Amino acid sequence: WRDLLKHTPTSHPDHPLLQDALRISQNFLSSINEETTSRRQSLATHMQNRQLLKDSFMVELVEGTRKLRHVFLFTDLLLCAKLKKQIGGKNQQYDCKWYIPLTELTFQGPEDTEPLAIPQVSDEELDAVKVKISHLRSEIQREKRANKGSKVIDRLRKKLSEQESLLLLTSPSMPLRLFNKNGKSYSFLISSDYERSEWREIIREQQQKCVKTPSLTSMELQMLTSSCLKLQTVHNIPLSLNKEEDESSGLYGFLNVIVHSASGLKQSLNLYCTLEVDSFGFFLNKAKTRVYRYTTEPKWNEEFEIELEGSQTLRLLCYEKSYNRTKLNKEDGDSTDRIIGKGQILLDAQILQGKDWQRTVIPMNGVEVKLSMKFTSREFSLKRMPSEKPMGVFGVKISTVTKSRRERSKVPYIVRQCLEEIERRGMEEVGIYRVSGVATDIQALKTAFDTNNKDVSVMMSEMDVNAIAGTLKLYFRELPEPLFTDELYPNFAGGITLTDSVAKESCMLNLLLSLPEPNLVTFLFLLDHLKRVAEKESVNKMSLHNLATVFGPTLLRP
């Protein structure tokens, strides 16, 4: 416009029009420059103030398929990225799948949000992966001791990483749903309520502080995604906690935990606690106290026996119980029980190896929960003691028990009673036989059966069904000889290794028929019950494989 005006005489009729056009253009461009400068300054300020708060490998559910993601929580947005495969020695790179400004993120979806369909992975598949991981870790240790070349160890580590990634992808099943105010939703699968609560808390806390930020351009998003490589705090998937692949770092055996009491509550609530421990890098709910009704000082004093598989951490969560059964949590479709506090402690082998109880306090959001712990190693816990009892039930040979006057069957009375009560009200209990019962209740039932207490049926009807399941497991564990007998143990162990399915079936059948009659009848009675439990797997989450994992060592090992 300026050049055109320069070469147009002032007397020309178009000269005033060109002057107006130049003025309008200058004003328009000036406003764009001011807006661009302002935006650049604003973005520069946001980028300078943006900090990484938390990052983690997580499983995203995309159209019913599990996808491994690396999630980054910044002070103003949540970014979900995929780690690209390295090709030709190139450096690692992230590919951004999506991001949500924290001001646009919510945990509650619309009223018509459909329930999340979670693809389940069988226990058999998960256990097969765990076995491969254990074997690879052992193999790496053997190669190190043999001073083999680094190429061999690197190849094994690559295989280990692949199996750990597979376990990370297939294990979690607890939903964490996120919604964008524009209508889009995203779903992650988490391994424990503790971890899910951590993500919700830190996001909500940051949402109180952050302000609305401009949308990122494609270039800005690319720069932010590239910066994640330098900013990330989690470089390995959760299973690779120990860089030396040393399996001895965790505890194997049984941890007895007494949940004593809680203090520091400011109002009366209906409270209960759950205990989680890690296994292969993932946390599982292992025990739950009873609900202590409407108090500021709950005194549970409940003892639990928890099996440890390479565990390193004990987590405790304290909940307020909701009795409104018709109301569900809109966030994930769970019950409305609210987490009051949570905390964790490392399981130190040196501290716990002693025979004495170790007392500790777990602080959580102003509330303190008192615990006592005692650890028994796997070698000692599975060691059977010779029977010295002339009478009773626990620790007495099954053939002796079934010959006593009070027995009218080849199946011990304690087995019949426990299974009858579990069949009556425990078949749909989530984690039946896996979740620990209260140890004091189990000991009370043990004493009642040992002394032939006539009120044992009444006692059982008033106890938590997990305590009854725990009593049954304790009975089999305290037999002076396993149900499958010491004599036949080598034969059973050999039969399991047979690769030919027909030969294995024939071998196992012949061995079972070789058992003493009380042992065989009791096993078949138990097996029939466990099959019915497994038929309710969709509700109780206990498959035949899962049940075999629980009962196998107890029934078979000398």
Sequence and secondary structure as in RCSB ss.txt:
>XXXX:A:sequence
WRDLLKHTPTSHPDHPLLQDALRISQNFLSSINEETTSRRQSLATHMQNRQLLKDSFMVELVEGTRKLRHVFLFT
DLLLCAKLKKQIGGKNQQYDCKWYIPLTELTFQGPEDTEPLAIPQVSDEELDAVKVKISHLRSEIQREKRANKGS
KVIDRLRKKLSEQESLLLLTSPSMPLRLFNKNGKSYSFLISSDYERSEWREIIREQQQKCVKTPSLTSMELQMLT
SSCLKLQTVHNIPLSLNKEEDESSGLYGFLNVIVHSASGLKQSLNLYCTLEVDSFGFFLNKAKTRVYRYTTEPKW
NEEFEIELEGSQTLRLLCYEKSYNRTKLNKEDGDSTDRIIGKGQILLDAQILQGKDWQRTVIPMNGVEVKLSMKF
TSREFSLKRMPSEKPMGVFGVKISTVTKSRRERSKVPYIVRQCLEEIERRGMEEVGIYRVSGVATDIQALKTAFD
TNNKDVSVMMSEMDVNAIAGTLKLYFRELPEPLFTDELYPNFAGGITLTDSVAKESCMLNLLLSLPEPNLVTFLF
LLDHLKRVAEKESVNKMSLHNLATVFGPTLLRP
>XXXX:A:secstr
 HHHHHTS TTSTTHHHHHHHHHHHHHHHHHHHHHHHHHHHHHHHHHHH  EEEEEEEEEEETTEEEEEEEEEES
SEEEEEEE    TT    EEEEEEEEGGGEES   TT          HHHHHHHHHHHHHHHHHHHHHHHTT  H
HHHHHHHHHHHHHHHHHHHHS  EEEEEEETTS EEEEEES HHHHHHHHHHHHHHHTT        HHHHHHHH
HHHHHH S  S TTTTSTT  GGGSEEEEEEEEEEEEE  SS EEEEEEEEEEETTEEEEEEE   EEEESS EE
EEEEEEEEEEE EEEEEEEE    TT   TTTS    EEEEEEEEE  HHHHTSSS EEEEEEETTEEEEEEEEE
EEHHHHT       SSSSTTS HHHHTTSTT  SSS HHHHHHHHHHHHHTTT TTTTTSB BHHHHHHHHHHHH
TT TTHHHHHHHS HHHHHHHHHHHHHT SS TT TTTHHHHHHHHT   HHHHHHHHHHHHHTS HHHHHHHHH
HHHHHHHHHTTHHHH   HHHHHHHHHHHHH  
